[in-house]
Amino acid sequence: MKRNTIRIKGFDNIEKECIGYVFMPIKGGGKMVHQKVYIFQVKLIYNLFLGRHWIHKIRVVTSTLHQLIKFVYKDK
């Protein structure tokens, strides 16, 4: 883990400091990307929040409404 100095502001308007970051391999739809993942010590309802960068790299279509992602598979 490498140190970082970025801060985020939550919905409650409280700022949190980043502990650090790591590069993690993320595989989706048969494609592998290495994505920088920032680590924060906060209580959340989810374990990992992935941004759009990795999604654009592996060319998937997201649906927030259906909470899923669609991959191109065999040109379909």
C-alpha positions as CSV (number, residue, x, y, z in Angstrom):
1,M,0.0,0.0,0.0
2,K,1.3,3.5,-0.9
3,R,0.4,6.6,1.1
4,N,-1.8,9.3,-0.4
5,T,-3.1,12.7,0.8
6,I,-6.5,12.9,-1.0
7,R,-9.6,13.6,1.0
8,I,-13.3,12.9,0.2
9,K,-16.4,14.6,1.5
10,G,-19.4,12.4,2.2
11,F,-23.1,13.0,2.0
12,D,-23.0,14.2,5.6
13,N,-20.4,16.9,4.5
14,I,-17.7,15.4,6.7
15,E,-14.2,15.0,5.1
16,K,-12.3,11.8,5.4
17,E,-8.6,11.3,4.7
18,C,-7.3,8.5,2.4
19,I,-5.2,5.9,4.2
20,G,-3.4,4.9,0.9
21,Y,-3.9,3.1,-2.3
22,V,-3.1,-0.2,-4.0
23,F,-3.3,-1.3,-7.6
24,M,-5.7,-4.3,-8.0
25,P,-6.4,-6.5,-10.9
26,I,-10.1,-6.4,-11.9
27,K,-11.4,-9.0,-14.3
28,G,-14.7,-8.6,-16.1
29,G,-16.0,-10.0,-19.3
30,G,-12.8,-11.9,-19.9
31,K,-10.7,-8.7,-19.8
32,M,-8.2,-7.7,-17.1
33,V,-7.4,-4.2,-16.0
34,H,-5.2,-2.9,-13.1
35,Q,-7.0,-0.2,-11.3
36,K,-5.9,2.1,-8.5
37,V,-8.1,1.5,-5.5
38,Y,-8.1,4.1,-2.7
39,I,-8.5,2.9,0.9
40,F,-10.5,4.8,3.5
41,Q,-11.5,3.9,7.0
42,V,-15.3,4.6,6.9
43,K,-18.4,2.7,7.6
44,L,-20.3,1.9,4.4
45,I,-23.0,-0.4,3.2
46,Y,-20.7,-1.7,0.5
47,N,-17.1,-3.1,0.5
48,L,-15.7,-1.6,-2.7
49,F,-16.8,1.4,-4.7
50,L,-15.6,1.2,-8.3
51,G,-15.5,4.3,-10.5
52,R,-16.1,4.6,-14.2
53,H,-12.4,4.3,-15.3
54,W,-12.2,0.5,-15.2
55,I,-15.7,0.2,-16.7
56,H,-14.6,2.3,-19.7
57,K,-11.4,0.3,-20.1
58,I,-13.2,-3.0,-20.5
59,R,-16.0,-1.5,-22.6
60,V,-19.1,-2.5,-20.7
61,V,-22.6,-0.9,-20.4
62,T,-23.8,-0.1,-16.9
63,S,-27.4,0.0,-15.6
64,T,-27.8,1.7,-12.3
65,L,-31.5,1.0,-12.3
66,H,-30.9,-2.8,-12.7
67,Q,-27.6,-2.8,-10.7
68,L,-25.8,-4.7,-13.4
69,I,-23.2,-4.4,-16.2
70,K,-23.4,-5.9,-19.7
71,F,-20.3,-7.2,-21.5
72,V,-19.8,-7.7,-25.2
73,Y,-19.5,-11.4,-25.8
74,K,-18.8,-13.0,-29.2
75,D,-19.8,-9.7,-30.9
76,K,-23.2,-9.6,-29.2
